[in-house]
Amino acid sequence: MTDRLDSPQGRLARDEGDPALLRLHRALSRLGSVLTMMNTGAHPDDEHSGLLAWLRFGRGMRVVVACSTRGEGGQNVIGPERGRALGLLRSREMEEAARVLDCDIAWLGFGPDDPVHDFGFSKDGDDTFARWGENLVVGRLVDAIRRERPDIVLPTFLDVPGQHGHHRAMTRAAETAIRLAADPDHRTGADPWTVARHYLPAWSGGGGTYDDEVPPPEATLRERVAGREAATGADFSRIGEWSRRRHASQGMGRWHDNPALDWPLHRVGGGAESRIGEGLPATLADLAAVETAASADLRDADAACEAARTVFPDRDAILVALAAADAALQRAEPRTGRANRHRVAMKRRQVAAAALEATGLAPRLTLSVPEMRPGGTAELRLDLAPPLASGTLSPRLALRLPEGISAHGEGPVRLEAATDAAPGPAFAGGWSPLGGNGPLAASLTFAAHGREMTASLDLERPWQLAPIARLDPAPDAFVRRIGAADAPPIVFAHDAAGTLGADLPEGWSFDPGAAEARIVPPAAPEPGLVRIVPRVDGHPAIRESVTEHPHVGPIRSRAPAGIRVLHLDVALPEGARIGWIGGGSDRTDLWLRRMGLDVTDIDRLQPDTDLSGLTAIIVGVVALANRPDVTLAIGRLHAFVREGGTLVTLYQRPDQGWDPDRIPPAPLTVGTPSLRWRVTDETAEVTILEPDHPILRRPNPIGPADWQGWDKERGLYFASSWDDAYRPLLAMSDAGEAPLEGALVSARIGRGRHSHVALNLHHQLDRMVPGAFRLMANLLAQEA
């Protein structure tokens, strides 16, 4: 995963890693079971990947991952995306992970503007539901259960103290949703559905992050692996890690010399079993035993599906068998009872997808431009390879178009976007490995051995429609120190394609300019944050940011193109020259520059790097995870401090490069499990332990107002123990918990100072919280 996904090299790499016979083998493996298993979780990467790989490829089940959030409140170890952009990135990662597992996704949350979103860490399910709305989450999960009709539901985590509140909420929601989904008096748009098996993991979710306080329930079964996947020869747990590797922004994917071979589970309200779903009709033949009116056709379909798998890789013989299977399923479908008819319909979709693979047509649906603009056009092409099997007739393409898009002609198709065509929702409701995903998708009807079938197709890369009023102001945020003679003008470059205007507060003025716009505040502006709304031709402007990663392709994040102006009462440390060591999504350096500080990037730290021109060095959030040069040359930073420099380390994960005895200038341990060493309430009271400490006094006296307006949390990855040289400066806690003193600890080291800061300062800077700027200025002041 080193080349761009849509570059020639990236396409070649993807093609090389997706051989046709493997696709065909896996398409045929879907035909062995009529059971559906749903795994519920709160974030992309919560899924039980190894177990799901076994159930899908080892037992042939259809697998659905039901996920409540897009992970937009989490961290990112590979790039700058945060918030909405991170949610889009993690959604795409989940799709790629699902592609490896050949499973469906049912989303319950729709990004940061939706009530059900990742608002950051939570320690309690009640707190999570207070923000999400329990009825909303349960109602959406009921809809997903009734739509997907799983026979088996397994939440990923337990609802126990010491577990992430989002996880606890989803486990509780699953229990309620299972009950309501079966209740005919609970009326939603879909028919009631009874989940036959409800399981819980019979193992603790404790570890480096969580700390389950209650033992797991007794195991009523152990789901044991039998052999390895025939097509790849890989252990099923290893396939699970192939999938987890797609969650790259979370650093997922591990190599295990001894992959897991069984999973202990607890059946809720049931007794001992030898394996998941024991006793349920698992195959079409089993279904024939309970669907007497359709039994003969179901048995014929089962035999034909088995024949198709048996003759692999003979494509002609496979197509003959699949044509017979589809004919039998078509006869059986209207004779099958309502409780099982969806299984027959799904099997027909799976048979059609397998038949399309068997033809060797390898359809590719491509758009001539990366995105369409309102009023613009694009060419849609369907490319087919020469068939590898006989008896295949010329296929027909049918399009599903979003509102505002029309199609004209055939081969290629010309698409036109209306001038008022608007982008659809950024966050889709689901994803299927059978295709048909996205607002613009297609179906292909083809005939094989006299049998006509239809399979869904996806565009080779996701379709995009540009917003009507796009504006990319640069910059879009300004920090102006009150009373400073050198306060920067509020001038931003723009690319407005129409008339640029703005909604302004009273007393402010605006000059749009041809390429640069200027906003003029009052002569004596009030302290605080002002948000200005630009408009293009009268429409609220939309800003688009585009980032790209090899494993997911381009991520286009769109949000209102607001201009933020913070007038700030802050004094800067005199003569400060700051060195910046970044490594992730932390943008602290940007805000230091906008505050008026002199900042130099330290792109590569070596034992002989000249740091003499710097007064302070700051190591960004979890930077050590991506900066091996820093860990190798850590002695240079230690010498910098002893010689009189100021070193500030923002929070680091204990499992990503932080050696408590080697990285800090004096021993300092980051607490684990991390749930115990964080304060998630952004309004938690802050007690100042040493009011006269220089960090809390100069050049800005830190007081109660500096802790107001914080967002998401106070801090995380607090220090749990430290050398006597360090002094804790603050105490804080979540409700009902003992105070923690490891949010900010500082020590004199030689002639200099090291401060370790577990406060979530970088996020507060992004939110332009005044107190975060004032405290940061103090942290970077040189020791007197």
N, C-alpha and C positions, 0 to 999 in steps of 0.2 A: 504494500500500500504506500508506494512512494511517488507515483505519478498521478497527475490530476485525473479525476474520474472520466472526464469527457475529452481529454487530450488523445491524440493517436496512440501514444504509449499506454495511457490509462485504459483505453478501450481494448488494446491488444492484451494487456495484462488481465483484464477482466474476462476476456474471451478465452484466454489460455487457462484461467483458473475455473472455467465453467464448461467442462467438456460435455458434448452432446449426449454421450452414453450415460454419464452420471445424471444429467437432467432427466433422461428417459427412465432410468432405473428408479429414481426417486418419485417421478410422476406415477409410475406403476405401483410403487409401494403404498401410495395413498389408498389403493383399492381394496386393501385387506381388512379394513375395519370400518364400522359404521359409528364408532363412538367418538365423542368430542370431549376434550378435557380443557377446562379453563383455569389458568393460573392468574390470580389477582395480586396486584401490587400497587405501590404508590408512585414509583419513579421508573423511568427507563433504566435498566440494569438490575431491577429487583427480581427478575424472572429466575426460576430454578432451571438454568440453561441445560445442565447435564441431564437432569431428569426429563426435561421436555424433549431433548434429543433422543433419548431412549424410547419415550412413549411415541414420538412421531416416527422415527426410522426403525426402531426395533419392534414396535407393536402396531404400527400403521395408523395410530389414532390421528384425528384432526386435533390440532392444538390451537388455542386462542389465549393470548395474553391480554388481560384487561388491566389497563394502567390509568391511574387517576390524574397524574400530573405530567408535565413535560420536562420536569427537572430544571426549570428555569431559575430556581433559587439556589442551585448547587454551585459547585466549583468547576473550574475548567483548566485542565493541565496542558492543553495543546494550543490555546489561542486566546484572542481578546474577547470572544463572545461572552456576554453576560445578559441576564434578564431575558427579554424576548428573543434576542438572537441566539442565546444559549438554548432556550426552549425549542427553537426551530432546529438547531444543530442536533440536540439530543433526540428529537423526534425522528430526524433522518437516520441517526445512528440506530434507533430502535427498529426502523424499517429494514436497515441493512442486517441487523442482528436477527430479525425475524426471517429475512430471506435465507440466511444460513440454516435456521431451524425449520424452514418451510412452514411457518405458523402465521396465523392471523393476529391482528391487533385490534382491540376495541378500546378507544380512548374515552375516558370519562371527563377529562378536563381539556380546556381549549386555550391555554396560554395565560399570560399574566393579567389580561383584562377580564378573565373569567373568574367567578368565585372559587372554583376548584383549581387552584394553582399552587405551585411550590413556593410558599412564602418564606422558606428557610427552615431551619431545624426546629422541631417541636418535641417536647418530652412527654406529651400527654395527648391521648386521643380526644378527650373532651375539648381541649384547647384547639386542636385541629378542626374538629367539627364546628366549634364556635366561629371559625373563620370561613370554612367551606360551606357550612349548612348541611347538617346530617341528612335531612330529608332530600336535599338535592343530590347528594352523592349516592344515597341508597336508591333514589328513584332512577338515576342514570344507570346504576348497576342492574337494577331490575329490568330496565329496557334492554340492556346488553344481554342479560341471561335469556330473556324471552326471544330476542332476535337470534342469538347464536345457538341457543338450545344445548348447552353443555350437559352431558351426563354426569360429569365429575367437576367439582370445583375445589381448588386447593389454594388458599391464601399463602403468600410466601413467608410471612412472619407470624409470630404469636402476639396476641393482645395482652402483654404483660408489662409491668413497670420495668424500666430500664431499656425499653425499646423505643425507637423513633415514633413520635406521635402520629406521623403520617401512616406508618405501617400499622400501628394499633388501630387507627381509624378505619383503614381498609379491611382489616381482618374482621372488625366488628360489623362494618357495612356488609361484608359478604354473608355473615350469618343472618342478618335481617333481610337482605335482598333475596336470599335463597327461599326464605319463608314467604315473603310477599310475592315473589315471582310465581309461586304455585297457587296463590290465593285468587280465586275467580272474582272475589269482591274488590280486589285491588285492581282498579281499571287503568290501563295504559293503552297505547296504540297496538300492542301485540297480544296474542293469545297467551294465557297462562302456560307456564312450563315448570315441571317438577324436576329438580336436580336429584338424581338417584344416589349420588355419593358425595358427601362433604367431608373433606379430610383437613387435617392440620399437620404441619411438620412436627415430628416427634424428636426434635433436636433443638438445642438452644440457639438463639440468634446472637449470643454474646460474642465478643471478640475485641478487636482494637477500637471499634466505634461504639458498640452497644454492650449492655450489661444486664441481660435478663435476670430479674430478681426471683422469678418463679420457675421451678423446674418444668421442663416440657411435659406434655401429656404422655401417657404410656403408649408405646407403639402397639398397634393392633395388626400391623403387617410390615414386612420389609419388601419393598419392590426391588427385585434382584435382576440384574442385567444377565442376559444370555448371549454370550459371544460378542462379536463386534459387527459394525455395519459392513455388509457384504460388498458394497460398491467401492468403498474407500479403504476398508481394512482398519479403520480408525475406531478407537474406543468411543463410546457414546459420550462419556464425560469430556473427551478431547474435542469432539464436535461442539459440545457446549462451550468450551473455551474458544473455539474458532468464532462462535457467535459473540461471546463476551468481548473479544478483541475489537469488535466494531464499536463498543462503547469507549472509544479512545479518549474522549474528553474527560472521562472518569478514571483513566489509567487501568482499565479492565483487561483481562486476559492473562492467565497464568499457565505455566507449564507444570504438570504434575507427573512425576515418574511413576506414580501408582494411582491411576485414576479411580474415582469412586465407582464401586460396583453394586452398591445397593443404597436405598434411601428408606429410613424408618418413618412411617406415617401413622397417624392416629385417625381412625374413622369416627366422626362425630355421630353419636347416637347409634352406633353399630358395633358388631362383634369382630372377632378375629377373621382375617382373610389371608390368603396366600399371595394375592397381588391386587393391584388397583383395579376396581371395577369387577371383581370376581362375581360371577353369576349374572352379569348383564349381557344381553344379546350383543355380541361383538362383531359378527360378520353378517353378510347378506343371507347366508344359510341359516344363521341363528334367527334372523329377522323373519325368514320364511316360516319358522316354526310357530310364530305368534301372529303372523299376518296370513291367515288361511286363504283369504280371497285372492291374494297375490302370491301365494307360496310357490307355485310352479314357475312363474316368471322370475321371482327372486332367486330361486335355486339355479335357474338358467343363467341369470346375470352373474351369480357367484361363480359358477363353473367357468363362464367366459372370462371373467376377471382373473381367475386363477390360471386359466390357459394363457392369457396375455403375459402374466408374470413368468410362467414356466418356459415359454418360447423365447424369452429375452436372450440375445439382442436381435432376433430375426424380425425386422420391421414389418415386412409383409404379413407374416403370421400374426404379429401383435395387432396390426390394423384389422385383420379379419376377426380376431377375437373381440377387439374393442367395439367393432361395429355390431357384433352379435350382442355384446353386453348392453350397449346403448339401446338397441331394439327391445331387449327384454326389460330394461329399466323403464322405458317409455310405456310398455304395456302394464308394468306393475304399478306405476306411480298413481294413477287414478283409483286403483283397487286397494291401495294401502291406506290404513287408517290415519286420521289426522295426527295422531301421536308420533307416527314414524314416517310420514310422507316427506318431511324435510330431509330425512336421511337418503331417500331415493333421489330427490332433487339434487342434493349435494353430490351424490355419487355420479349422477349424469354430468355435472360440471367437471368433476375430476376425470371421468372417462374421456370427455372432450379434450381436456388439457393434455392428457396422456396421448391421445390420438394425434393431436397437433404436433407433439414432440416426435411421435413415431414417423410422421410424414417426412421429417427432415427439412421442412420448408423454412424453419428458423426465421420467422418474421421479425423485421426491425421497423419500428415506426418512429420516424424522426421529423423534427421541425427545423426549418431552414434558419431560424434566428433563435438566440437564447431566450428572448422574451418578445411578446407582442405589445404594441402601444395602442391606446385607443385611437381609432381611425386608421390603423395600420393593417398590413397584410403579412401573411407568411405562407410558406409552401409546406404541406404535409406529405411525406413520402412513405409508402409501404414498400420495402424491399424484401423479396423472397428468394431463397436459395432454390436451386433445382431440387425437386423431391428425391428422397433416398428410398422411397417405397413406391410400388406400382399402385394403380387404382386410385390416384389422388387427382381430383378435378380442380380447375381454377377456382380459387377462393374469392369471396365477396367481402368487402370491408364495409362496416357500418360504424358511424361515429356517434359518440355522446358528447355534445357540445355544451359549454356553459352559456348562461344568458349573455346576450350581446355579441356572440360569435356566430358567424354563418359560414357555411362551406359551399364551394362551387367547383364543378368539374370532377374529373376522375383521373387518377394516376398521372401526376400528383394532384392532390386536392389543394385548392386555393382557399385559405381561411381569411376572413375579413372581420375586424373588430369594429363595432360601432363607436362613434366618437364619444359616446357617454358610457361605454363599457367599463365596468368597475371590477377590480380584482375581487375574487371570492375570499372566503375566510382563509387566513394564513395557516390555521391548524385544522387538518382534516379529521374526520370522525373515526376513520378506521383504515386498515390496510389488509390486503389479501394477497397471498402468494400466487393465487390463480389469475391475478390481473384485474383490470377494470378500475385501477386506482386513479385518483386525482380528478379534477373537474373536467379534463379533456381526456377521454379514453376511447377505446374502440373494441369492437368484436369482429371476429373473423369466422365466416361460415365457409366450410369446406366439405367436400364429399370424399369418403374413403370406402372403397368396395361397395358402392351403391348406397352408403349410409351418410346422410348429411348431418353434420354436427357443428356447433358454434362454441368457440373459445374466446375468452377475453384477452385483450392486449393492453399493455402500458406503453406510453412514450418512452423512448430510450433514456431521456432525462426529463425531470418534472417540468410541466408547462407553467409559464409565468405570464401574467398580464400586468403591465406597468400601471401605476396609479395615474389618474387624470391630471392631478396637479402635483408634480414631483419637484422637490426643492432640496438641494443638498447644501445647506449653509455651512461655511467653513471659516472660522469655528462656529459652534452653536452654543457655547457657554463662556461667560466672562466673569472673572473675579476682579473686583475693583476695591482697593483698600481706601476706606474713607479717610479723607484728608491727605492722601498721597499726591504729591505733585506729578508723579509719573503714572497715574492711573491710566490704563490702556483705553483708547477709544473703542467704542462698540461698533466695529466695522467687520463685516463678513462678506466673503466672496459668495456669489450665487450663480446658478445656471437656470434661472426661471425662464420657461419657454413662453410665458405670457406676462401680463401686467402684475407686478409684485406690489403687494400691500401688506399691512400688518394691523392687528388689533393691539392698541397701546393703552397703558394706564394714563390717567390724567396727568398732564404736565410733561409728557414725553413726546418727542417728534421723530419722524422717520423720513429718510431720503433713500428711495430704492436704488438709484444709480443704474448704470448700464451693466456693470459686472460686479460692483461692490455696493452693498447697502450700508447705510449708517443710521444708527439709532442714537439719539441724543437724550440723555436723562435730564431731570431738573438740576439746577445748579447745586442744590443741597439735598441729594437723595436720602431717603430714609434707609437705615440699615435693614438688610433682609434680602430675600430672594424675590425677583420679579420674573414672571413667565410671559413671553410675548408670542403671539400666534401669527405667523406669516400666512398670507393668502396669495394664491396665484389665480388670476382671473376670477376673483371672488370666492374660490374654493379653498378650504383649509389645506395648507400645503402638507405633503407627505414626504418624509425623508426616507431614503432607502440606503441601507448599508449592505455591502456584498463582501463576504469572506468565503474562502474556499479551503477545503481540506481534501486530501486525496481519497479518503474512504467514503466521503459523502457527496463530493462535488460542491458547487456554489450554494451558499446559504444567503438568501435575500431577506433581510429583515426590514419591515416597514413600520413606521410609527409617525405620529404627528411631528412636523418639523418645527418644534418650538425653539425659541431663543431664550436662554436663561441668563439672567444677570444678577450676580450676588454682590451687593455692597456690604463690605465686611470691615468690622472693627478689629484689626489685627496688626500687631507689630512683628516685624521680621527680625531674626537674629542678625546682628551686625556682622558684615564681612563673611557671611556664610557662603561656602562653595561646596555643593552637595555632589557626591558620587552616587549613582543609581545602579543597583544590581537587580534587574528584573528577570522574570522567567515564566510568567503565566499571563493571566487575564488582568492582573493588577495594573491600574493606570495612575498610581500615586505620583509617578514622575511628571505626568501631564499636569496634574493639579499643582504640584510644587512650582512648575514653570509659570503657570497662569497666576499663581499667587505672587510671583515676582522674584523667585529665587533662582540662583545660578545653578543649573543641574547639568552634570556630565555623565553620559552613559559609560558604564564599565562593562563592555561587551565580553571581555575575556580577562579573567583574573589569573595572574601568574605569580610565582614566588618573588619575581623581581619587578612587578608592576609599580611604576612610580605613582604614589598616592600623595606626594608631598604638597601638591597644590590644593588639596581638599581639606575642609574642616570637618566634614561629616560624611558618612556613608550609610545608606539605607538599603537593606535587603528586602525585596518585595515579598508579598504573600506567597507562600509555598514555592518560592523561587528555587530552593534547593532541589526540588524534584526534577528540574530541567537544567540545572547549572552544575554539572559535575566539576567544572573548572573551579568553582568556589570551594567545594569540599576538598579538592586536591591542594588548593593554595590557601587554605583557611589560616595558616600561620601568618600570611601577609596581613590579613585583617586584624589578627591579634596584635601584631607589631604596630599597626596603625593606631590602635587604641592605646597601647602602652606609651606610645610617643606623644599622646595628647589629643588624638582624634576622637570624634563622637561616632559610635556605631549604634544603629537602630535596626533591630531585626523585627519585622512584622511577623504575624503568626505563621508557623510552619507545622506541617503534619509530622507526628513522631515516626511514621513509617515511610517517610519520603525524604530521607537525607539528613534528618536531625539526629546526630549522635550527641547525647547530652554531655559526654565527657570530652568531646573533641571539637565540636562546632562552636559553642560559646566560649568566650575568653575565660570563664570560670564555670564549673559544672552547673547545669540547669536542665531539669527534666520537664518535658511536655507530658501532661497527664494522659493516661489511658485507663479504661476506655473513654473516648472523647466525650461521650454523653455526660459524664460526670464532671467535665472540666470545661463548661461553657455556660453562658447565661443567655437564654433565648429571648427573654422579655426585654424589648428595646427600651421600655420605660422603667426598668428595674432601678431602684434607688442606688446611687453611687456614694459610698462613704470615702472621703479623703483621709488616708491614714497619716500622712505627713504633710500638713498644710504648708509648711515652710520649705519644703523641698524645692530646689531650683526649677525642676521640670514643671512644677505646678505654680510657679511664681513669675518666671521671666522667660521671654519678655512680655508674656500675657498672663495675668492672674486668672487661674482657672476656678470658676465658681459654678453654682447650680445651673445657670443659664446655658453653660456649655454642654450639658447633658440632655438638653431639650431637643426635640425634633428628630431623634435618632430613628433609624429604619431597620427593620428586619431582626436585629439582635444587638446585644452589647458586645459580645465577643465570643471566641471559640479557640479551642486548643490552648487553654490556659496552662501556664506553668504549674506543676504540682509540687516541686521541691527545687531548692536552689542553694548555691553556696552562700556562706554567711556574708560574703561581700555584697550580695544583692539585698535591696530593701524593697518590700512591697509598698506601693504608693496608694493603691485603691482596694476597696472591698465591695463586693456586690453578689447578688444571688437571685435565682428564680424563687418564686413564692414557695414557702415551706421547706426550703433547703438551707443548709449552713452557708455562711458567707465564704466566697472564694477570694483569695488575695493574689492570684497569679495572673491578673489581667494586665498589669503593668509593674514590672520589677526593674530596678536600675542599680548599677554598681559602679563605683570608681575602680578603674583598672589602670594601674600605673598613673600616668598624667591625664588619662582620658576617661571616657565613660561608655559603658554598654547598657542599653535599655532594650528589654525584650517586651514587645507590645502585642498582646493577644486581643486587644480591642479590634472591632471590625472597622478600623479607620478608613481603609480604602473604599469600602462601600459608602460610608458617610460622606467622603469627599465626592464620590460620584453623585450623591444626592444633594451635594452642596449644603451640608449641615455646618453652620458657622463654627461650632465648638470643635469640630474635627480639624479645621484649618488652624485654629488657635493652638490646640494641643500639639499638632504636628510641628508648628513653628517652634514651640518650646523644646520638643524632643531633639530638634536639630541644632539647638544652640550649643556653642562650644563651651566646655567646662572652664569656669573662671580660674 
